[in-house]
Amino acid sequence: MLTGPNTDGDSLGNTCDPDDDNDGVPDVSDNSPLVPNPYQKDTDGDGNGDASDPDDDNDGVLDAADNCPLAVNADQKDSNADGKGDACTMNMAPIISC
């Protein structure tokens, strides 16, 4: 009988399980040990993997409200009102038809 949490639902509870999220990365080196993230992406380099980091770019705006969650843009400026922050919008020259 298991006692305590068992994040990945295998036969080992978290206390005895070397990989609680079953992503193939042992908990001791996993930057998000309870959320599967086999590639260990950490956009802002803060030690929290993007899979469990509420602010991936560390700009002070939580991803859920950030109009450009992987690029720093604390001001959330969106000059063309397309819903994507200027930090995520590529500046392209207008296409001219002849």
Rosetta blueprint (number, residue, H / E / L):
1 M L
2 L L
3 T L
4 G L
5 P L
6 N L
7 T L
8 D L
9 G L
10 D L
11 S L
12 L L
13 G L
14 N L
15 T L
16 C L
17 D L
18 P L
19 D L
20 D L
21 D L
22 N L
23 D L
24 G L
25 V L
26 P L
27 D H
28 V H
29 S H
30 D L
31 N L
32 S L
33 P L
34 L L
35 V L
36 P L
37 N L
38 P L
39 Y L
40 Q L
41 K L
42 D L
43 T L
44 D L
45 G L
46 D L
47 G L
48 N L
49 G L
50 D L
51 A L
52 S L
53 D L
54 P L
55 D L
56 D L
57 D L
58 N L
59 D L
60 G L
61 V L
62 L L
63 D H
64 A H
65 A H
66 D L
67 N L
68 C L
69 P L
70 L L
71 A L
72 V L
73 N L
74 A L
75 D L
76 Q L
77 K L
78 D L
79 S L
80 N L
81 A L
82 D L
83 G L
84 K L
85 G L
86 D L
87 A L
88 C L
89 T L
90 M L
91 N L
92 M L
93 A L
94 P L
95 I L
96 I L
97 S L
98 C L
